[in-house]
Amino acid sequence: MSETTQSGLEKALGSKEMLILAFGAMIGWGWIILAGDWINDGGPLGAIVAFLGGAVVVGIVAIIYSELAAAMPLVGGEHVYSLRALGPTGSFVCTWAIVFGYVTVAAFEAVALPSAMAFIVPGFNAIPLWDVAGEPVYATWILVGVFGTLGITYLNYIGIRVAAQFQIIMTVIIALAGLILIGGAVTNGQPSPDSSFGAGTAGIFTVVLMTPFMFVGFDVIPQSAEEADIPARTLGLLIILAVGLAALFYMAVIWGSSRALSGSALVDSSLPAAAAMAELYDSSTAGQLMALAGVAGILTSWNAFIIGGSRALFALSESGMLPEPLSKVHPKHNTPSNAILLVGGLSALAPFFGEQMLTWIVNAGGLGIVVAWFLVVVSFLVLRYREPEMNRPYEVPGGPVVGILGFVATAIFITLYLPGGQSALLWPYEWLIVLGWCVLGLVLYAVSGDGSVETADEVVSRIEALDE
């Protein structure tokens, strides 16, 4: 029987489960529906360069996470590091931002699932109810999105071990589909008719802006670190490996899809990667099989981010920064049951806004992700300066230099989302999502009580005890 942690969670995850949990989270559904946009905007080579650049930036952040996760392998990840370095207020901002990123991914998948079904099942778009931003919202989309949310939420509710086993099966399906796509590109593909760099620098920046959302998922490892039964140093190294594997996967998909169809043709398809597969094998069945692999991608990402989001909420509540019920651990399943239900409930709202919600969520959630990454980097630099003797099972070579690079890179990413940036968030829809999340955080923080500083101090004492 697995060991139970001080927080009441179960130490049930080995190295394989942790790696696949993060890798499966990163290679979700986005590549199936966005590969055409990447190629059309950046060109085949430009899109690959954009993802390579995004992987370098994310890789720097991932290395920083690796040191922190190895030093403080407790539930909550970002919350733990920022609490020790920045105190309760900084920690709340950091953790609430990453929860925003996780919830938007979960919400994205709640819309992506019916989007996939519309490609696979003829006549799926039925019973239009209302329009959002000129796009109809169908009853069938709402039903599939909501019932999908119930299923994946229940899977997480009943145990981390079950969720991890499910993740392994779905990730294997995605990996096999990717290999088949690359095989078809090698044997049947042709050089892309598109310009290598598409719309030039502007197009590459457009693709770069999407990369944080595509790579978010490696930080699920530190979120669930307390449930891992592996050495602390190994935990840190798994983060770096997961990012490298995801980068290779994305670049291979871009290359393979570009050898099937032009960027403009891919954009015209509702599922570009599936259209590319159908073209490479001259078979609509092959395209539908890729769409099914995309469904597996939806489920892996959805699964991982309910895990990550619920653990972050659990950690905030455990520190007294959110209402106490969110830190409840189920007596039978050893899961943060109320936190899981909250993430699932929030994601279930997305299908009511239809397909247009996909783009809004990608962009709005990306801002939350990079803000959290920025504050983690700041925490890393603070701890390196203030606590040089802290126990670090994995220590980043040239730590301060890497920290400064991460600081600059994440700060630049933030500016891209702001008004006047290369790809500023759209008003009113995307900014309203961001502002709504900020208001929700303030309300929950306000009703959580006045003991947050005292409770947070208790958590910090627990963190510091790891050095002893």
Residue pairs with C-beta under 8 A, 6 or more apart in sequence:
2 10
2 11
2 12
2 161
2 229
3 10
3 11
3 229
4 10
4 11
4 334
5 11
5 75
5 226
5 227
6 462
7 74
7 75
7 226
7 314
7 318
7 329
8 329
8 334
9 75
9 160
9 226
9 227
9 329
9 334
9 335
9 336
10 159
10 160
10 161
10 227
10 334
11 226
11 227
11 228
11 229
12 159
12 160
12 161
12 164
12 227
12 229
13 21
13 160
13 161
13 164
13 224
13 227
13 228
13 229
13 230
14 228
14 229
14 230
15 230
15 234
15 238
16 168
17 164
17 167
17 168
18 221
18 224
18 228
18 230
18 235
18 238
19 238
19 241
19 242
20 164
20 167
20 168
20 171
21 164
21 167
21 220
21 221
21 224
21 304
21 307
22 217
22 218
22 220
22 221
22 238
22 239
22 242
22 304
23 171
23 217
23 242
23 245
23 246
24 167
24 170
24 171
24 174
24 217
24 297
24 300
24 301
24 303
24 304
25 216
25 217
25 218
25 220
25 300
25 301
25 303
25 304
25 305
25 308
26 214
26 215
26 216
26 217
26 218
26 242
26 243
26 246
26 301
27 171
27 174
27 178
27 246
27 249
27 250
27 297
27 300
27 301
28 105
28 109
28 112
28 217
28 297
28 298
28 300
28 301
28 302
29 108
29 109
29 112
29 116
29 294
29 297
29 298
29 301
30 108
30 210
30 213
30 214
30 362
31 214
31 249
31 250
31 253
31 273
31 297
32 116
32 271
32 272
32 273
32 274
32 290
32 291
32 293
32 294
32 297
33 112
33 115
33 270
33 271
33 272
33 273
33 294
33 358
34 210
34 214
34 272
35 253
35 254
35 257
35 266
35 272
35 273
35 276
36 257
36 263
36 265
36 266
36 267
36 268
36 269
36 272
36 275
37 207
37 210
37 267
37 272
38 47
38 50
38 51
38 207
38 210
38 254
39 47
39 192
39 194
39 198
39 254
39 257
39 258
39 262
39 263
39 266
39 272
40 194
40 198
40 263
40 264
40 266
40 267
41 47
41 198
41 199
41 203
41 204
41 206
41 207
41 263
42 49
42 50
42 197
42 198
42 199
42 203
42 204
42 206
42 207
43 194
43 195
43 196
43 197
43 198
43 199
43 203
43 263
44 192
44 194
44 196
44 254
44 255
44 258
44 263
45 196
45 197
46 196
46 197
46 198
46 200
46 203
46 204
46 207
47 198
47 204
47 207
47 254
47 258
48 251
48 254
48 255
49 197
49 204
50 204
50 205
50 207
50 208
50 211
51 207
51 211
51 214
51 247
51 250
51 251
51 254
52 247
52 251
53 204
53 208
53 211
54 208
54 211
54 212
54 214
54 215
54 247
55 211
55 215
55 243
55 244
55 246
55 247
57 211
57 409
57 410
57 413
58 211
58 212
58 215
58 218
58 243
58 247
59 240
59 243
59 244
59 247
60 402
60 405
60 406
60 409
61 373
61 376
61 377
61 406
61 409
61 410
62 218
62 239
62 240
62 242
62 243
63 239
63 240
63 396
63 402
64 376
64 377
64 380
64 396
64 402
64 403
64 406
65 77
65 218
65 219
65 221
65 222
65 236
65 239
65 376
66 236
66 237
66 239
66 240
66 394
66 396
67 236
67 380
67 392
67 394
67 395
67 396
67 399
68 80
68 81
68 222
68 376
68 379
68 380
68 383
69 77
69 221
69 222
69 225
69 232
69 235
69 236
69 239
70 232
70 233
70 235
70 236
70 392
70 393
70 394
71 232
71 390
71 391
71 392
71 393
71 394
71 466
72 80
72 81
72 84
72 225
72 463
72 466
73 222
73 225
73 226
73 228
73 232
73 235
73 466
74 80
74 225
74 226
74 315
74 462
74 463
74 466
75 223
75 224
75 225
75 226
75 227
75 311
75 314
75 315
75 318
76 95
76 223
76 311
76 312
76 314
76 315
76 316
76 318
77 98
77 219
77 221
77 222
77 223
77 225
77 308
77 311
77 312
77 315
78 94
78 95
78 98
78 219
78 222
78 223
78 312
78 372
78 375
78 376
79 91
79 94
79 95
79 312
79 315
79 316
79 319
80 222
80 315
80 459
80 463
81 376
81 379
81 380
81 383
82 90
82 91
82 94
82 95
82 375
82 376
82 378
82 379
83 91
83 319
83 456
83 459
83 460
83 463
84 379
84 383
84 460
84 463
84 464
85 378
85 379
85 380
85 382
85 383
85 386
86 94
86 375
86 378
86 379
86 382
87 456
88 319
88 321
88 452
88 453
88 456
90 375
90 378
90 379
91 319
91 321
91 456
92 316
92 321
92 441
92 445
93 371
93 375
94 371
94 372
94 375
94 376
94 379
95 312
95 315
95 316
95 321
95 372
96 316
96 437
96 441
97 368
97 369
97 371
97 372
97 375
98 219
98 312
98 368
98 369
98 372
99 309
99 312
99 313
99 316
99 368
100 364
100 365
100 368
100 369
100 434
100 437
101 213
101 216
101 365
101 366
101 368
101 369
101 372
102 216
102 305
102 306
102 308
102 309
102 312
102 343
103 305
103 309
103 343
103 346
103 347
103 365
103 437
104 361
104 362
104 364
104 365
104 368
104 433
105 213
105 216
105 217
105 301
105 302
105 305
105 361
105 365
106 149
106 302
106 305
106 306
106 309
106 343
106 344
106 346
106 347
107 346
107 347
107 349
107 350
107 357
107 361
108 301
108 350
108 358
108 361
108 362
108 365
109 148
109 152
109 298
109 299
109 301
109 302
109 305
109 347
110 145
110 146
110 148
110 149
110 302
110 347
110 348
110 350
110 351
111 141
111 145
111 350
111 351
111 353
111 354
111 355
111 357
111 358
111 361
112 298
112 358
113 144
113 145
113 148
113 295
113 298
113 302
114 124
114 138
114 140
114 141
114 142
114 144
114 145
114 148
114 351
115 141
115 270
115 271
115 355
115 358
116 271
116 291
116 294
116 295
116 298
117 124
117 140
117 144
117 295
118 124
118 125
118 141
118 270
119 270
119 271
119 274
119 288
119 291
120 288
120 291
120 292
120 295
124 140
125 136
125 138
125 140
125 141
126 138
126 139
126 140
127 138
127 139
127 140
128 136
128 137
128 138
128 139
129 136
129 137
129 138
129 139
129 142
130 136
130 137
131 137
131 354
132 353
132 354
132 356
132 357
133 356
133 429
134 356
135 354
135 355
135 356
136 354
137 351
137 352
137 353
137 354
138 354
141 351
141 354
141 355
142 351
142 352
144 351
145 348
145 350
145 351
146 348
146 351
148 302
149 344
149 347
149 348
150 344
150 348
152 299
152 302
152 303
152 306
152 344
153 306
153 340
153 341
153 343
153 344
155 162
155 163
155 166
155 303
156 163
156 303
156 306
156 307
156 310
156 335
156 340
156 344
157 330
157 333
157 335
157 337
157 340
157 341
158 333
158 335
159 333
159 334
159 335
160 224
160 227
160 307
160 334
160 335
163 303
163 307
166 299
166 303
167 300
167 303
167 304
170 296
170 297
170 299
170 300
170 303
171 296
171 300
173 292
173 293
173 296
174 293
174 296
174 297
174 300
175 249
176 293
177 277
177 289
177 290
177 293
177 296
178 249
178 252
178 253
178 293
180 277
180 286
180 289
180 290
181 252
181 253
181 256
181 257
181 273
181 276
181 277
181 280
181 290
182 252
182 255
182 256
184 256
184 260
184 277
184 280
184 281
184 286
185 255
185 256
185 257
185 259
185 260
185 280
188 280
188 281
188 282
189 256
189 259
189 260
189 280
190 259
191 259
192 258
192 259
192 262
192 263
193 262
194 258
194 262
194 263
197 203
197 204
198 204
198 263
199 206
202 422
205 416
205 422
205 423
206 422
206 423
208 416
209 363
209 366
209 416
209 417
209 422
209 423
210 362
210 366
212 366
212 369
212 370
212 373
212 413
213 362
213 363
213 365
213 366
213 369
214 246
214 250
215 243
215 246
215 247
216 365
216 369
217 242
217 246
217 301
217 304
217 305
217 308
218 239
218 242
218 243
218 246
219 239
219 308
220 304
220 305
220 307
220 308
221 228
221 235
221 238
221 239
221 242
222 235
222 239
223 307
223 308
223 311
223 312
224 307
224 308
224 311
225 235
228 235
230 238
231 393
232 393
232 394
233 393
233 394
236 393
236 394
237 394
253 273
256 276
256 280
257 266
257 272
257 273
257 276
259 280
260 266
260 275
260 276
260 277
260 279
260 280
261 269
261 272
261 275
261 276
261 279
265 275
266 272
266 275
266 276
269 275
271 287
271 290
271 291
271 294
273 290
273 294
274 287
274 288
274 290
274 291
274 294
275 287
276 290
277 286
277 287
277 289
277 290
278 284
278 286
278 287
278 288
278 290
280 286
302 347
305 343
306 340
306 343
306 344
306 347
309 339
309 343
310 335
310 336
310 339
310 340
310 342
310 343
311 336
311 339
313 322
313 326
313 336
313 339
313 342
313 343
314 326
314 327
314 336
314 339
316 322
316 326
317 323
317 324
317 325
317 326
317 327
317 339
317 448
318 327
318 455
318 459
319 452
319 455
319 456
319 459
320 448
320 449
320 451
320 452
320 453
320 454
320 455
320 456
321 445
321 448
321 452
321 455
321 456
322 444
322 445
322 448
323 444
323 447
323 448
324 448
324 449
325 338
326 336
326 338
326 339
326 342
327 336
327 339
328 336
328 337
328 338
329 335
329 336
329 337
330 336
330 337
350 357
350 361
351 357
353 360
360 426
360 429
360 430
360 433
361 433
363 417
363 423
363 425
363 426
363 430
364 425
364 430
364 431
364 433
364 434
366 417
367 414
367 417
367 425
367 434
368 434
368 437
370 410
370 413
370 414
370 417
371 414
373 406
373 410
373 413
374 407
374 410
374 411
374 413
374 414
377 403
377 406
377 407
377 410
378 407
380 399
380 403
380 406
381 400
381 403
381 404
381 407
383 390
384 399
384 400
384 403
390 467
391 466
391 467
396 402
396 403
415 421
416 422
416 423
416 424
417 423
417 424
417 425
418 424
418 425
425 431
425 434
445 452
